[in-house]
Amino acid sequence: MKREQTKLKTKAKAKPESGSKLKIIPLGGLEQIGMNITAFEYEDSIIVVDCGLSFPDDDMYGVDLVIPDVTYLKDNIDKVKGFFITHGHEDHIGAIPYVLRDINVPIYATRLTIAIIEHKLEEHNMLKKVKRKVVKYGQNINLGAFHVEFIRTNHSIQDAAALAIYSPAGIVVHTGDFKVDYTPVYGDAIDLQRFGEIGKKGVLALMCDSTNAERPGFTMSERTVGKTFDNIFGDHQNTRIIIATFASNVDRVQQIINSAHKYGRKVVVEGRSMVTIINIASELGYLNVPDNTLIDIEQLRNYPDEQTVIITTGSQGESMAALSRMASGIHRKVSIKPKDTIIFSSNPIPGNEKAVSDVINDLTMKGAEVIFQDVHVSGHACQEDIKLIYSLVKPKYAIPVHGEYRHLIAQAKVAEQLGVEKDNIFILSSGDVLELDDKKAKVTGHVQVGDVMVDGLGVGDVGNVVLRDRQHLAQEGIIIVTVTLEMGSRMVVAGPEIVSRGFVYVRGAGGLMDEARQVVNIALDRFLDRSSNEWSKLKADIKDDLGDFVWKETKRRPMIIPIIMEV
C-alpha cells in the first residue's frame, strides 16, 4: 500500500511520462462521505462518474450546499464526453444542475436515477438543455476511447449500478455504492455472475465502496427491516406511528407501507424530498401502494391516531426537516402527542449524532416513545461483501473510494489480505492524477480541486474570506463606529455613534460603551491634530485603539467597522 504525494498543487493538466495510459482523477469524494466525482481520461477522451454534493459543516454559516471544483473539466471541456451516474443519492447526483451549466454533456444512468435527475434539472430550468439517456443493465455505451457497461447492484435506493469501464489500457470496475442483498425488496439481486465474467477477462483496477470497510461480516438484507416493522406495528396497535427515514430509500418506504396496510393504517407522507421521491417511484412502478392507503396530511383529522402512520424526513436531525419541526412544536399540521410512537429508521451520518440526539430528547420530553435500534440496515458492503467482489474481479490494482481516510485504509487492508500486492494498492487524495496501464501505476500529478459553496442563488461567490468573516461575526460579534465630518473644516458634525451586534447586550453595558466612545474620541482628536485627510488612516487608528480597549476590558475580538461620512 502506498500514498503518493506531489508538489504539483495548482496545475490543471498532468502529462503522461510516455505512451498512452489511463488517468484516474478523483475530483471529490475522498477523505469524506459525499461530493463523489471521478474523471477517467485516455488521450483525447474524458468520461466522468457521478457528480455529487456534500452538506455544509457547522462552521460554514449560511452555506446551503457544497459542490466540487470542476476546473479541470472546464479546462479540458473539448475532451469531456459524458457523465455516468451510479445511483440517485444526493452525494452522487446533487451537483449536476450546477456543474452542467458549464459542462453540458450527456448524462447516462438507469431509469429511476434519470427520473430523479430530471426532476432536479426541471427545478433549475435545465431540462431541455441537457441530454439524458436511460441505460439498462448489461448495456454498453461507447464514448470516445471508452465503452461503459452498467452492472446490477443493490443499495439503499433502487436501480443502483456498478460500472465496467473499458479503455485501451484495460478494464476498471467501479462498484458505486453497493451491498450484496440476495433478497432485495424490489428487483433482482446483485449480478455477481457478471462481476465474475468480467474478472475472467482481466481487470486492471477495482474502485470499491469503502463506507463499511471497517465492519466485519456481511451487510444484512433490507427485508430484515420489514420483519422488524411488522413486530413494532403489532406491539403498538393503540398509538399513532411516525417513522423518519431517508427520502431516497424507496424499499424502506415500501416495507412501511406493507406493514401499514397489513394493520389497516392510512399512510401520510410528509417532507418535500420524501413526497418527490415517492411520486417519482410510484409513477415508474418502483413502489406498490395499495388503493386507499395513502392520504393527504389534511385528512389526518378524519382518522383515529391508531389508524395512521406518518412517513417523514428528518432522520438526521436536520433543523428544517419535518420531524425536527414536529419535535420543536413549529410544524403547522402535526403536533407530537404523549402516546405517539416515533421510529428513527436510519443511523446518524458521522457528524449528525448531536442533532439526532437533540431531536430524540425533544420528542421524549413531549411524552412520545422513541425507537431507534434495530430498525435500519446499511446500504453499503461490509468486509465479507467487499471480499466477495475482490475474489470475483481479481484486480491488478486496488483503489479504495467513497469514504473517509480510515475507511479507505480499512479496505486497503482487506485487499492486501486477498492477494493484491501492497505496491498495487493506492490510497488517493482528491485531485491526485493516477496514471496506469498493465505494467505499472503511479501518481504523477495533482489537479485543482476543492469546495465550491452554494449560498442561495450564489455559486462560488462565498469563498474562504467571506466564510472567515462569517465565522468571526458568529464567534465575536461586530461593532460599527460612525463619525460624520464637515469636508472643509474637518470638524466633527455628528458622532461618534457606536452600534454593536452579537458583542454585548448594550443596555447592560452602558459604561463599557461610554468608555469605548471616549477611546474613539481620543483617536479622532489625535488624527485631526495632524491635518491629514487620509480617512483610511483614521479608520485604521479607530480599529486599532478600539480593538485594544475591547480586548483589555472583555478579552473578546469583535469585528470593528469604522464608517467615516463627509458632509
N, C-alpha and C positions, 0 to 999 in steps of 0.2 A: 504494500500500500504506500503511495507517495503523494505528497501535496506539493505541487509545483508553484513557486512564487515568481513573479516577474515585476520589473520596474516600468514596463510599458503601460502606464496607467491611463494615458489620455489619448492614445492613438486609436482611431476608429477602424483601422484596417490592419490586418496582420498578414504578411506574405508567407506562403509555404516555403520550406527550406529548398525542396527540389521536387520536381514532378507534381502530379495532381493527387492531393489527399483530401479526404473528407474532413471538414471542420465542424465541430460541435461547439456551439457558443450559447451557454445559458445566459439569458438576459435578465433573469429573475428567478425566484422560486427556490434558491438555495440559501442556506443559513436561516430559513424562516418557513412558516406554513402560510402559503399564499403567493400571489403575484407570479404564477408559473408561466414562463415563456422561454422557448428554446429555439434557436436558429440552427439549421443544418445547411451547410454550404459546400458545393462542389463546383469548382471553376466558376462559370457564369450563372449558376443556379442557386437560389436560396429558397428553402421552404421553412415555415415556422410552425411549431407545435404549441398550441394553446396560447391564450392571451388573457391572463387573469389579473385581478386586482388584489390588494390587501386592504385591511381596515386600519385606520389610524391608531397609533399608540396614544396612551393617555396624555402625553405631553405635546401632542400635535393639535393644539387648541384651534377649534373652528374648522379643521380639515374634515371633509366628508369621506374621501376615498384616496387611496394611494395606487398609482398605476406605474408600470415600468417605463424607464427611459429607453426609447427605441431609436436613439440617434444613429446607431449602427445600421439599422434597417433603412432609415431615411437617407443615409449617405450611400447606400447601395441599392436604392429603390429599383434600379433597372434590372437587378438580379432577382428580386423577390417575386416568386411565382404564386404563392398562396398560403393560407393558414389551414392547418389541420387541427381540429378540436377533438379532444378525447372524451369529454362529457360536459354536462351543463351546469357545473357548480361555479359560483362567482369567482373563486380563485383560479378558474381556468377560462372563463369567458367574460368576466366583468369589465375588462379594459377594451373590449372590441369596439364599442362605439367611439371611444376616444382615439385609439390607435389608428383605426381605419379612416379617420379624417385625413390623415397624411399618407397612409399606405393602403390605398384602396385596391386590394386584390381579392380574388375569390376565396370563399370560406367553404371548407369541406367537413361534414360531420354527419352523424346518424340522425334519424328522423326527429326524435324528441329534442335532442340538442339543438338542431337547426330551428325548431319551433320556438324554443326559449330565446335563442339569439335573435330571431326575427322580431319577437316582442320587444327586446331591448332596442333594436335598430329603429323600430316604429316609434318608440318613445323619443328617440333622438332625430326623427325626421330623416333617417338614412336608409330606409327600407328599399327604396327604388334605386339607390346609388350603389348598393353593394350586391355583388353576385353571390348566390348561395347554391350549394349542391348537396342534396341528400345522398349519403353513401350507405350501401348495405354491407353487412359483414361479408368478408371474402372478396369484396370488390377492390380492384386496383385502380388508382388514379395516377396517370402519367403527367408529370410536370417537369420540364427541363431535363436535368440529368437524373431525376429521381422518379421512382414509382412507389406508391404508398398503398399498403394493404391494411384494411380495418379488420381487427380480430375481436370476437365477442369476449367480454369480461363481465364480471359482476362488481357492483359498487353500491353505495347508498342512494344512487339515482339510477334510473333505468337507462338503457341504451349507451352504457359506457363502453369504450373501446380501447384496446391496445393497438399500437401501430407497428407494422413491419416496414421499415424504411429501406428500400433497395437503392443502392448507389453503386457506381463503378468501383468504389473502394471496398464494398462489402455491405452486409445487411446489419442494420441497427434495429433492435427491438425496444420500443418504448412502451412500458406497461400502462402508462397513465395511472390514475388512482384505481386500485383494484383489490378484490378479495376473491378467494375461491369459495363459492357457495354452490354446493351440489343440489340444493333445494330452494332456489330463489322463489320469491313470491310471484314474480311475473317473468315470463320468458324462460329461456334456456340457461343452463349452467355455462360457466366459462368454457371456451373451446380449447381445452388442454391438448386435444389431438393436433390442432393446428400449430400450437406452440412447439410440439414435438416434431412435426413435419418440417417446420422452419429450422429448428435446431439441427436436423439432419443435413440441411443444405450447408450449414456452417455459418454461424452468426459472429459477426465482427465484434459487436458490443451490445450489452444489455443495460438499459437505463430503467431501473426498477424503483417503484414506490417504497420509500423508507419510513413512512409515518409510524408504523408499528414495529419497526425492526428491533426494538428493544424488548418486545413482548414475546415470550416463548409460546409454543403451541400453535394451534390453528385458530383462526377467527370463526366465531360461531355463525350459524346461518341466521338470516333475517327472520326466518319462520319461528325461531325460538321466542322472539318478542311477541308474536301473535298469541302464543300459549300463555305468556305472562299477562297480556291484556285480558284474555278470557278469564283468567283467575281473578284479576283485580275487579273486573266488571261484575263477576259473580259474587265477590265479597262485599261490594259497595252498591247494592241494588237500591238503597234508600237515599242516596246522595247524588247531587249533580257532579259530573266528572268533567274536569278541564285538563286537557293534555297539551303540553308545549313540546314541539319538536321542530326539526329543520324543515323549512318550507319545501325544499327540493327532494326530501325523502318520500317519494310517492309510494313506495312499497310500505313504509311505516303508516302512512295515511290510509292506505288500503286495508291494512290489518285493523286499524282503529275502527274504520267504517264496518268491517266484517263483524267485529265484536259488538259494536253499537246495534247493528241490525239483528244480531242473534238475541240480544237482550231487549229488543223493542224500543231503542232510544232514537230520537231525532238528532241529527248532527248539524252543528253550526260551524262554519269556517270563518275565522277572524284573523285579520292581518293581511295587509296589501299583497305582500310577496306570496303568502300562502294561497290566497284566492287566485292570484295569477297562475301559479304553477298548477294548481288543481284544475282550473279551467282548461289550460292547455293539455294536460294529461288526459282529462276526460274526453275532450274533443278528438284526440288521437287514438283513444281506445286503450290507454295505458292504465286507466283507473276505472274500475267497475263499481258504480254506485247504484244500489237497488232503488227502485222507484219509491218516491215519497220519503226518502231517508234524509236528504239534505233540506234544510230550511234556512230562511234568511234570519239574520240576527234580530230583526224587528219582531219575528214571530215567537221568540223565546217566551214571552209573557203568556203565550197561549198554551203552554205545556207545563206540567209539574216538573220541578227540578230533577226528580229521579228518572225522568224520561228524556233527558237531554245530555248531550256531550258537546263540548266546545273544543275544537282543534285550533290552536293558536300559535302565533310566533312568539318569540321571547325566551327560548330555552337557554340562551346565552346571557341573559340578564341585560340585554340591550335596553337603554333607558327609554327609547321611544317605541319599543315593541309593545304589542297589545297586552301581553301578560304583565309586563312591568307597569304599564298604566293601570291595569286592574289592581295590582298589588299596592300601588301608591294612592289608589282611590280616585284617579282622574280619568278613568275610562268612562266615556259617555253612556255606554249601553250595558255594561256588565259590572256589577258590584260583587265582590267576594263575600260569601256568606259563611257563617261559622261551621256549617256541616259540609261544605264543599270538599271534594277530593281532587287534589291537583297533582298531576304526574309530569315530571321532567323526563321526557324520553330522549335524552341526549347526555353526553358527557361534556363538561365545560372545556372549551378550547383553551390551551395554555394562555394565561393572562386574563381570562374571564372569570376565574374562580371567585374573586371577591364580589363581582357584580351579581353572579348567580346566588351566592350566599346571602347577599343583601335582599334579593327578591324573595328567597325562601323564608328569611326572617320576617319580612313584611307580611307574607301570606300566612305564616304561622301565628303571628300576632293578631290576625283577623279571625283566628279560630279554625282555619282550614287544615285539613290533613294533607301533608305534602309527601309524595312518594318519589324518590329519585334513585333508587337502587334496583338493579336487575330489570330495567325497562329500556335497555339500549344495548345494541351490539354495534361494533365498529364496522365501517365500510372499507377498512384497509387491512392488508395482509399482515399477519403475524409471521414469526420466524419460519414455521414449518411450511406455510404457504409460499413464502419467498424461496425457501429451499427447493420446493417443487418446481417453481418456474426456472430457477437456475439449472436444475437437473434436466429439464426438458430442452432448454435453449442452448446450454453449454457454450456460453460466450467466451471469446478470447479475452475481451476487456470488460470490466465491470465499472459502471458509472452510476453510483447511487444518486437518486434525485428525490425531490419532494420531501423536505424535512429540514429540521434544524441540524446543526453540525453534529450533535450527539447521535441523531438518528442515522445520518449518513455513515458515521463511524461504525455504528452497530451493524448496519448492513454490510459494510466492508468486511467485518469480521466473519459474517455468515458466508460471504462469497469466498473468502480465503479457506474456510472450513470445507467448502465444496470443490476445492481444487483450482480456483482461479489464482494464477501466480500473483504474488504480493506486488510485484512491479507493474502488473497489468490492472491494478485497481486504482481508480482516480477519484479523489475527493476534490471536486471542483468548487470554485467560488463563482458567484455571478459575475459575468464579464470575461472569464477565462476563455481562451481560444485553444481547444484541444484538437490537434491535427493527428489523424490516424489512418493507417492502412493495415494490410495483413502482416506487415513486417514490424512496425513499431508505432507507438503513440507517444505524443509529447505535448505539453502545454507550451505554446510558442509565443503567446502574447496576451494582451488584455484590451478589451474594448470598453468604451464609456457605458456605464450602467448607473442606476440609482433610482431614487424615488421621485416621482412627479406627483405633486399633491393637487387634488381637485377640491376646490372650495367654492360651493355654489356653481356659478357659471364659469368661473375661472379655472383654467387648466394650466398648471405650471407657473402661475404668477405669484404663488406663495412659495418662496424659497427659504433657505436656511436663515437669512437675515430677518425676514418677516416672522418666521417661526420663533426665532430667538427673542424678538421684541414681544411677541405674544406670551412667551414663557415668562419673560421679565415682568410684564404687566400683571400676569396671573399670580406671580410669587410675591412681588413687592409693591405693586400699585403704581400710581402716577401722580405727579404734582405739576400743575400748569401755572406758570407765573406770567401775568400780563401787565405790561407797562406801556403807557401812551406818552410820547414825547412830541413837543412842538418842533417842527422842522427847522425853523430859522434860529430860534433862541436856545434850542436844546433843553428847554425847561420841561420838567415832569408835569404833564397835564392831568393824568389820572394814574392811580395805582401806587405801588404795585398791588395787584389783586392776586391772591393765591387760592387756587381750587385744587382739591385732591380727591382722588377716587381709588379705593382699594388700598389706601395707605393707613390712615387713621380715621376714626369717627370724629369729624370736625367739631361737632357740638361738645364733645367730651374732651377736646384737646385745644381749647381756645388759647391757653397760654403758650403752647408749642407753636401754634400758627402765628401768634403775635411776635414771638421771637424770630421766627422764620422771616417774617416781613421786615424786621429790623435788619437781619442779615442781608436781605436783598437791597434795602435802602443804602446800606454801607457800600455794597458793591456798586450801586448806581452813582453815589457821590464820588467814589474813587475814580470811576470811569469818566464822569462829566468834568472832573478837575483836569483831565488830560487833554481836553479839547479835541477829542477824536470822534469821528463819525462812523467808525467801523463797528457796526451793530453786531457782527459775528463775534468780535472780541468781548462785547458786553454780554452776549448770550453765554459765552464760554465762562466768563467770570461768575455770572449768576449760577450756572450749573455747578461749577467747582465749589464755590463758597457755600451754597445751599446744600450741596451733596455732603460736604464735610460736616456741616452743622447737624443735618438729619442723622448721619451715621453716628456722630458723637452722642446725640440725645436718645436715639432709638435702636441703634445697631441694625438699621434697615437701609437698603439702597433702592428707593423707588426711582422710576424713570422721571427725569425732570425736563420739562419742555418750556423754555422761556419764549414768550411772544412779544416782540417789540413793534409797536404801531406808531406811525408818524402822522401828525395832522398839521 
